[in-house]
Amino acid sequence: MRIEKVNIENYKCYEGKFSITFNAGVNIIVGDNEAGKSTILEAINLALTGVINGRYLKNELSQYLFNYKVVESYLSDLKNGANPQLPSITIEVFFSDANFPLFEGNGNQNKEKAHGVVFKIEFDESYKAEYQMIMANGGQHLTTLPIEYYKVSWSSFARETVTSRTIPIKSVLIDSTSAKYQNGSDVYISRIIKNDLEDLERVRLSQAYRKMKDQFIEDDAVKAINTKITAKAKISEKTLNVSVDLSTQNSWETALMTYLDNVPFHQIGKGEQCIIKTNLALAHQRNQEANLVLIEEPENHLSHTKLNQLIKTVSDSCIGKQVIISTHSSYVANKLGLENLILLNDRKVVRLADLDPTTFDFFKKLPGYQTLRILLCKKAVLVEGDSDELIFQKCYMESNDARLPIEDGIDVISVKLTFKRFLDIAIKIKQPVAVITDNDGNYDSKITKKYKDYLGYPCVKIFADLRDELNTLEPQFVSVNSQNLKLLREVLELDDKHYDTAEKIVDHMVNNKTSWALKVFESKKSLHYPDYIQSAVKWCNE
């Protein structure tokens, strides 16, 4: 059993209904900051466990769980004299087909027959009279949501009440800033260990912990201290003594500490914590329970080698499990497969699963390529090498008050000769992208014919010099500055006598591609730029 689809309504950043589907195995959610990646993971875990930030939500209800715009709309309607419906939060989790009658039915918003659970935060009708009284006596003056009249309801699609114990999918949410009990014991570690123990093992652990407490109480030193306290205490006629907490049935969960090589778990590095929690979660498999592992930005706190270890563990261990990961890392996305990538942008979900298989393999073999950069910017400019990147950025800065392209959300990406691979991704997600490239002495063959399959897409623009005799950036740059070679030599720090012709300057630039471009980039003197580069800058500013 696995998750097939999740519907989220009015929860945090999601105004109205939002829907997302998942594959079996690995799913990678990619999006810019504030796109809602973490909210999706949090909502899934909440609907399956009832827990948020390590605490049961029924004790942590807050107005801030609701979408801000939905709450503001409700309060605004009240002020205008209307009687709006109280907002509610709904999280629906659809399971793959399975023989679980308790979870099968049409108790979801679309009334479709399926397996799943519904988690709601909604107005409690038992407070209807009180709420109506508030509305009749100045309800228009409310400035916050009356959360005290809300309740949490948890049911299956068969409209049966459920708990985390009865839900067949067990989830664990792993992030680098884990919640802890008051004594520092890690919530996730405790939950994973508890869920992996058989009932008899949990009973034995609880008994061992109680026995340890009993020994503490019976210790002579403790008895002596309690006798002394009782003798001095005058606040009650009853006996006052020091003991340990025996009030909760599962107190061992919050009292026991996890150690790694005799070091408390919460004292070890964040990266090591993330790896251990992930490994434990992936190893957890009890009987026929299907596991769901939610991992938030695993690249945080991890070195490249540690991240590689973690990704290998996820790749090797996800058989029979479903893993949903949020990330900004191209390394993570490439290694786990672009076919598993879910792009989240402006509440729209786009999959890259329709890309050519060779493109998948290309990016998977070259994890250093910044695949996600093209996904997470406003516009992308693809260049062949460092010199093209430097010259384009300099031209852009001179047209935009010295701002770098990235400051305006435009990412300049050096991709060498792999333009088509990145264009395949850009077309799929309709990302505006420009290619700045050489004509290599044959514009018709190297530009027109090479990119003919892409020129019909509005999101793709190809910029190159039309003149075959000027095959690369160097002769093109010298040509556009041919009326003032003296200034060009000054910027490039070339001797007038040795570089007295345009051809000699071009030869020097070809043999020193990056260094000449860097000198132009750093110079305070203004030169001219080839027309196609200026056209690319204008496209960026559109």
C-alpha positions in Angstrom: 0.0 0.0 0.0 1.2 3.5 -0.8 -0.1 7.1 -1.2 -1.5 7.9 -4.6 -2.8 11.4 -4.1 -3.1 14.1 -1.5 -5.7 16.9 -1.5 -4.9 19.9 0.7 -7.4 22.7 1.4 -6.8 26.0 3.3 -3.8 24.6 5.1 -1.0 27.2 5.5 0.1 28.5 2.1 -2.6 26.5 0.2 -5.6 28.7 -0.4 -8.5 26.6 -1.6 -8.0 23.1 -2.9 -4.6 21.8 -4.0 -4.0 18.3 -5.3 -0.8 16.4 -6.0 -0.2 12.7 -7.0 2.7 10.5 -6.1 4.4 7.5 -7.7 5.5 4.3 -5.9 9.1 4.5 -4.7 10.9 7.8 -4.8 9.2 11.2 -5.3 11.3 14.4 -5.4 9.5 17.7 -4.8 11.3 20.7 -6.1 10.3 24.4 -5.7 11.6 27.8 -4.7 11.5 29.0 -1.2 7.9 29.5 0.1 6.6 27.3 -2.7 4.9 24.9 -0.2 7.2 21.9 -0.3 7.6 21.6 3.4 3.8 22.2 3.9 3.0 19.2 1.7 5.3 16.9 3.7 3.9 18.3 7.0 0.3 17.9 5.8 0.8 14.2 4.8 2.5 13.4 8.1 -0.3 15.2 10.0 -3.1 13.3 8.2 -1.4 10.0 8.9 -0.1 10.6 12.5 -2.0 13.5 13.9 1.3 15.0 14.9 2.8 18.4 14.0 6.2 19.6 15.3 6.4 16.5 17.5 3.1 17.2 19.3 -0.4 16.0 18.8 -2.3 18.7 16.9 -5.5 18.3 18.9 -3.6 20.1 21.7 -1.9 22.6 19.5 -4.8 24.2 17.4 -3.9 27.6 16.1 -5.3 30.2 13.7 -1.9 30.1 12.0 -2.5 26.6 10.6 -5.1 28.2 8.3 -4.3 30.0 5.1 -3.9 33.6 5.8 -6.0 34.8 2.9 -8.9 32.5 3.9 -8.9 33.9 7.5 -8.6 37.5 6.3 -11.6 37.0 3.9 -13.7 35.6 6.7 -12.9 38.5 9.1 -13.4 41.0 6.3 -16.9 39.6 5.6 -17.7 39.8 9.3 -16.8 43.5 9.3 -19.0 44.2 6.3 -22.0 42.7 8.1 -22.1 39.4 6.4 -22.4 36.0 8.1 -19.7 34.0 6.4 -19.1 30.3 6.8 -16.3 29.5 9.2 -13.2 28.4 7.3 -12.0 24.8 7.7 -8.9 22.8 6.8 -9.2 19.5 5.0 -6.4 17.0 4.2 -7.3 14.0 2.2 -4.8 11.1 1.6 -5.7 8.5 -1.0 -4.2 5.1 -0.7 -3.5 2.6 -3.5 -6.1 -0.2 -3.9 -5.9 -2.6 -1.0 -8.1 -5.0 0.9 -9.0 -2.6 3.8 -12.8 -2.2 4.0 -12.4 0.3 6.9 -10.8 2.8 4.5 -12.9 2.2 1.4 -15.7 4.5 0.5 -16.7 7.8 -1.0 -16.2 9.9 2.1 -14.1 12.5 0.3 -14.8 15.9 -1.3 -15.1 14.4 -4.8 -17.4 11.6 -3.6 -15.2 9.1 -5.5 -14.9 5.5 -4.4 -11.4 5.0 -3.1 -9.3 4.1 -0.1 -8.0 6.8 2.2 -8.3 9.1 5.2 -9.7 12.6 5.8 -8.1 14.9 8.4 -10.2 18.0 9.2 -9.9 21.0 11.4 -13.4 22.4 11.5 -16.0 24.2 13.6 -17.5 22.1 16.4 -21.3 22.2 16.0 -21.7 21.6 19.7 -20.6 25.2 20.1 -23.2 26.5 17.6 -25.3 28.3 20.2 -22.3 30.1 21.7 -21.0 31.1 18.3 -24.4 32.5 17.3 -24.5 34.5 20.5 -21.1 36.0 19.6 -22.3 36.9 16.1 -25.4 38.5 17.5 -23.4 40.6 20.0 -20.7 42.3 17.9 -19.4 39.5 15.7 -18.2 42.2 13.3 -15.6 43.2 15.8 -13.8 39.8 15.8 -10.1 40.2 14.8 -9.1 36.6 15.0 -10.5 33.2 14.1 -12.5 31.8 17.1 -10.3 28.7 17.2 -11.6 27.7 20.7 -14.7 26.5 18.9 -12.8 24.2 16.6 -12.2 20.5 16.7 -10.1 17.9 14.9 -11.9 15.1 13.1 -10.2 12.0 11.7 -12.1 9.5 9.5 -11.7 7.0 6.7 -13.3 7.3 3.3 -15.8 4.8 4.8 -16.7 7.5 7.3 -15.4 5.5 10.2 -13.4 7.2 12.9 -9.7 6.3 12.7 -6.5 6.7 14.8 -2.9 6.6 13.8 -2.8 3.0 15.0 -5.5 1.9 12.6 -4.1 3.7 9.6 -2.1 1.0 7.6 0.5 3.5 6.2 3.0 4.5 8.9 4.9 7.7 8.1 8.0 9.4 9.5 9.0 12.9 8.8 12.7 13.6 8.9 14.2 17.0 8.9 17.5 18.5 10.2 15.8 20.5 13.0 14.1 17.7 14.8 11.7 18.2 17.7 12.8 17.1 21.1 11.2 16.2 24.4 12.0 18.4 27.3 15.0 16.2 28.3 16.5 16.3 24.8 15.3 12.9 23.7 14.5 13.0 20.0 10.9 12.6 19.1 11.5 10.9 15.8 14.0 8.5 17.1 11.7 7.5 19.9 8.8 7.0 17.5 10.7 5.0 15.0 12.1 2.7 17.7 8.7 2.3 19.4 7.0 1.5 16.1 9.6 -1.1 15.2 9.2 -3.0 18.5 6.8 -5.8 18.9 4.1 -5.5 21.6 5.9 -7.9 23.9 9.2 -6.0 23.5 7.5 -2.6 24.3 6.0 -4.2 27.5 9.4 -5.5 28.5 11.1 -2.2 27.9 8.3 -0.4 30.0 8.7 -3.0 32.8 12.5 -2.6 32.8 12.1 1.2 33.0 9.6 0.9 35.9 11.9 -1.5 37.7 14.7 1.1 37.4 12.4 3.7 38.9 11.4 1.4 41.8 15.1 0.8 42.5 15.6 4.6 42.6 12.8 5.0 45.2 14.1 2.2 47.4 17.7 3.5 47.4 18.8 4.3 51.0 20.1 7.8 50.0 16.7 8.7 48.4 14.8 7.4 51.5 17.0 9.5 53.8 16.4 12.6 51.7 12.6 12.0 51.6 12.6 11.6 55.4 14.4 14.9 55.8 12.0 16.6 53.4 8.9 15.2 55.1 10.2 16.4 58.5 10.7 20.0 57.2 7.6 20.2 55.1 4.7 22.0 56.8 2.5 22.6 53.8 0.4 19.4 54.3 -0.3 16.7 56.8 0.5 14.2 54.0 4.0 12.8 53.3 6.1 14.8 50.8 8.9 13.0 49.0 11.0 13.0 45.9 10.4 10.4 43.2 10.4 10.0 39.4 7.5 10.4 37.1 5.2 7.3 37.0 2.1 9.2 35.8 2.1 8.1 32.1 1.7 4.7 30.6 4.5 5.2 28.1 6.8 7.5 30.1 9.8 5.6 28.9 9.3 7.2 25.5 10.0 10.7 26.8 12.5 9.7 29.5 14.9 7.4 27.7 17.8 9.0 25.9 19.3 7.7 22.6 23.1 7.5 22.5 25.7 7.2 19.7 29.1 6.0 20.9 28.1 7.2 24.4 27.2 10.7 23.1 23.6 11.8 23.6 21.9 11.8 20.2 20.9 15.5 20.3 24.5 16.4 20.9 25.9 14.9 17.8 26.1 16.8 14.5 22.9 17.6 12.6 24.2 15.8 9.5 24.8 12.6 11.4 21.4 12.9 13.0 19.8 13.1 9.6 21.6 10.1 8.3 20.8 8.0 11.4 17.1 8.9 11.4 16.9 8.2 7.7 18.6 4.8 8.0 16.3 3.8 10.9 13.2 4.9 9.1 14.2 3.1 5.9 15.0 -0.1 7.9 11.6 -0.1 9.6 9.3 -2.8 8.2 6.8 -4.4 10.5 4.8 -7.3 9.0 2.6 -5.9 6.2 2.7 -2.3 7.2 3.7 -0.1 4.2 6.2 2.6 5.2 6.2 6.2 4.0 9.4 8.2 4.6 9.2 12.0 4.3 12.6 13.7 4.1 12.9 17.5 4.1 15.9 18.9 2.3 18.4 16.2 3.1 21.3 18.3 1.7 21.1 20.5 4.9 24.1 20.0 7.2 25.6 17.3 5.0 29.0 17.4 3.2 29.1 16.2 -0.3 30.4 12.7 0.7 27.9 12.4 3.5 25.1 13.4 1.2 26.3 10.8 -1.3 26.1 8.1 1.4 22.6 9.2 2.3 21.4 9.2 -1.3 22.8 5.8 -1.9 21.0 4.5 1.2 17.7 6.0 0.0 18.2 4.6 -3.5 19.1 1.1 -2.2 16.4 0.9 0.5 13.3 2.4 -1.1 12.2 -1.0 -2.6 8.9 -1.7 -1.0 8.7 1.7 0.5 7.5 5.1 -0.6 9.9 8.0 -0.2 8.9 11.7 -0.7 11.8 14.2 -0.6 11.8 18.0 -0.9 15.1 19.5 -2.1 16.9 22.4 -3.7 19.9 20.2 -4.6 20.6 19.2 -8.2 22.8 16.4 -6.8 19.8 14.9 -5.0 17.5 15.3 -7.9 19.9 13.8 -10.5 21.0 10.9 -8.3 17.5 9.8 -7.4 16.2 10.3 -11.0 14.7 13.2 -12.8 11.8 10.9 -13.8 10.8 11.1 -10.1 10.9 14.9 -10.1 7.8 17.0 -9.2 8.2 20.7 -9.9 6.1 22.9 -7.6 5.6 26.4 -8.9 2.8 28.9 -8.2 0.6 26.0 -6.9 1.1 24.2 -10.2 2.5 20.7 -10.3 4.6 19.6 -13.3 6.4 16.3 -13.8 9.4 15.7 -15.9 8.5 12.0 -16.5 7.9 12.6 -20.2 11.5 13.6 -20.9 13.5 11.4 -23.3 15.1 8.5 -21.3 18.5 9.6 -22.6 18.1 13.0 -21.0 17.3 11.3 -17.7 20.5 9.2 -18.0 22.6 12.2 -18.9 21.7 14.2 -15.9 21.9 11.2 -13.6 25.5 10.5 -14.7 26.5 14.1 -14.3 25.2 15.2 -10.9 27.4 18.3 -10.9 25.2 19.9 -13.5 22.9 22.5 -12.0 19.7 20.9 -13.2 17.4 22.6 -10.7 18.8 26.1 -11.5 16.8 26.1 -14.7 13.7 25.2 -12.7 13.9 27.7 -9.9 14.6 31.0 -11.7 12.4 33.6 -13.4 14.3 33.2 -16.7 17.4 31.2 -17.6 20.2 32.1 -20.0 22.3 29.1 -21.2 25.9 29.9 -22.3 28.7 27.6 -23.5 31.5 28.7 -21.2 33.0 31.1 -18.8 33.8 33.9 -21.3 30.3 33.9 -22.7 28.9 34.1 -19.1 31.2 37.0 -18.1 30.5 39.1 -21.2 26.8 38.6 -21.1 26.7 39.5 -17.4 28.8 42.6 -18.1 26.4 43.7 -20.9 23.4 43.0 -18.7 24.9 45.1 -15.8 25.5 48.1 -18.1 21.9 48.0 -19.1 20.5 47.5 -15.6 22.1 49.9 -13.2 25.0 47.5 -12.4 22.7 44.7 -11.2 23.8 41.2 -11.9 21.2 39.1 -13.7 20.7 36.8 -10.7 19.6 39.9 -8.7 16.6 40.1 -11.1 15.8 36.4 -10.9 17.7 35.6 -14.2 20.1 32.7 -13.8 23.1 32.4 -16.3 24.1 28.8 -16.5 27.2 27.5 -18.2 26.3 24.2 -19.9 29.2 23.7 -22.3 27.7 21.8 -25.4 24.7 20.3 -23.6 22.1 23.0 -24.6 19.6 20.5 -25.9 19.4 18.6 -22.6 18.5 21.8 -20.7 16.1 22.9 -23.4 14.2 19.6 -23.1 13.6 20.4 -19.4 12.7 24.0 -20.2 10.1 23.0 -22.8 8.4 20.6 -20.4 8.0 23.1 -17.6 7.5 26.1 -20.0 10.4 27.9 -18.5 11.6 31.0 -20.4 15.1 30.2 -21.5 17.6 31.8 -23.9 20.6 30.2 -25.6 23.7 32.2 -26.3 26.0 30.3 -28.6 28.6 30.4 -31.3 27.7 29.8 -35.0 31.0 27.8 -35.4 31.3 29.2 -39.0 28.0 27.8 -40.3 24.9 29.5 -39.0 22.5 27.4 -41.1 23.9 24.1 -39.8 24.9 25.0 -36.3 22.0 27.2 -35.4 19.0 26.9 -37.7 19.1 23.1 -38.3 20.5 22.2 -34.9 17.7 24.0 -33.0 14.9 23.6 -35.5 12.9 21.3 -33.0 13.0 24.1 -30.4 12.3 27.3 -32.4 8.6 26.8 -32.4 8.3 27.0 -28.6 7.5 30.5 -27.3 9.6 29.9 -24.1 12.8 29.3 -26.2 15.0 31.9 -27.7 18.3 31.3 -29.6 20.8 34.1 -29.9 23.9 33.8 -32.1 25.8 35.9 -34.6 24.5 35.6 -38.2 28.0 36.1 -39.8 29.7 32.8 -40.6 33.1 34.5 -40.9 32.8 35.5 -37.2 32.6 32.0 -35.8 33.1 32.6 -32.0 32.7 35.3 -29.4 36.3 36.6 -29.7 36.2 37.8 -33.4 32.7 39.0 -32.8 33.8 41.1 -29.8 36.8 42.6 -31.7 34.6 43.3 -34.7 32.0 45.3 -32.7 34.9 47.3 -31.1 36.9 47.7 -34.3 36.5 51.5 -34.3 38.3 51.8 -31.0 40.9 49.0 -30.8 43.0 51.3 -28.6 40.5 51.2 -25.8 40.1 47.4 -26.3 43.8 47.0 -25.9 43.8 49.1 -22.7 41.1 47.0 -21.2 42.8 43.8 -22.1 46.2 45.2 -21.0 47.8 44.5 -24.4 50.8 46.3 -25.9 50.0 48.5 -28.9 53.1 47.4 -30.8 52.7 43.7 -30.5 48.9 43.7 -31.0 48.6 46.3 -33.7 46.0 44.4 -35.8 42.5 43.0 -35.0 43.7 39.5 -36.0 46.5 39.5 -33.4 44.0 40.7 -30.7 41.6 37.9 -31.7 44.4 35.3 -31.5 45.3 36.5 -28.0 41.7 36.3 -26.9 41.2 32.8 -28.3 44.2 31.6 -26.4 43.1 33.3 -23.2 39.4 32.9 -23.3 38.5 33.3 -19.6 41.2 35.9 -18.7 40.2 38.4 -21.4 36.6 38.1 -20.5 37.3 38.6 -16.8 39.3 41.8 -17.6 36.3 43.2 -19.6 34.0 42.2 -16.7 36.1 44.0 -14.1 36.9 47.1 -16.2 35.2 50.4 -15.5 35.6 51.4 -19.1 32.6 50.8 -21.4 33.0 48.7 -24.6 30.6 47.7 -27.2 28.9 44.2 -27.3 27.8 42.1 -30.2 24.2 42.6 -31.3 23.0 39.1 -30.4 24.2 39.5 -26.8 22.4 42.9 -26.6 19.3 41.2 -27.9 19.5 38.6 -25.2 19.7 41.3 -22.6 16.6 43.0 -24.1 14.8 39.6 -23.9 15.7 39.3 -20.2 14.3 42.8 -19.6 11.0 42.1 -21.3 
